[in-house]
């Protein structure tokens, strides 16, 4: 299996893992984001994809899925209130980068 096939397979896994985000539900949106990024981190840990590839796939998912885009935005807006143990490294990095894109101050990962 070449790199492109691995990426497509990983994207499908991430897309299928996305649960319902509810209607204006902050809690459901953050939970959906945490589930998807947990799987992305697991794929990185299992060396199926690289961290850069995972961040790329999360950005593609945010462009293709309005549900994930809403979940990622809600998580980025509330990143300081999320328990450190609940969010994976790739999820933190993606949400923190999204905060910068929203012209918000990034959260220092040392204090996080």
GISULWO-V662756 format. One record per residue. BURIAL is I if it has 24 or more other C-alpha atoms within 12 Angstrom, else O. Layout:
burial: [BURIAL:BURIAL]
//
This chain:
burial: [O:O:O:O:O:O:I:O:O:I:I:O:I:I:I:O:I:I:O:I:I:O:O:O:O:I:O:I:I:I:I:I:I:I:I:I:I:I:I:I:I:I:I:I:O:O:O:I:I:O:I:O:I:I:I:O:I:I:I:O:I:I:O:O:O:O:I:I:I:I:I:I:I:I:I:I:I:I:I:O:O:I:O:O:O:O:I:I:I:I:I:I:I:I:I:I:I:I:I:O:O:O:O:O:O:I:I:O:O:O:O:O]
//
